[in-house]
Amino acid sequence: NWEGFKDIPKLPYLKLCLASGNAVSGNIAQKFRERFDIGITENYGITEAGGLCTDGVPHPKVQIKILGEKGSGLLQVIHG
């Protein structure tokens, strides 16, 4: 219901959205999908399992790739 939601630009390179900490209501998930054309994946057990990185540093065995505009040109690879 945040009034600025409609002003967020489309995010065509967004590939994955994770929600954790609480269930996302169906209404919010539907509005998000309609606005950004991508669903939200519920992330269960995040407290116990942890995320993929902490303070920008990936966990061991996790690799983060930073790509250029439109997904072209590998700019940087960060290994955990």
Secondary structure, 3 states (H helix, E strand, C coil): CCHHHHHCCCCCCCCCCEECCCCCCHHHHHHHHHHHCCCCEECCCHHHHCCCEECCEECCCCEEEEECHHHCCEEEEEEC
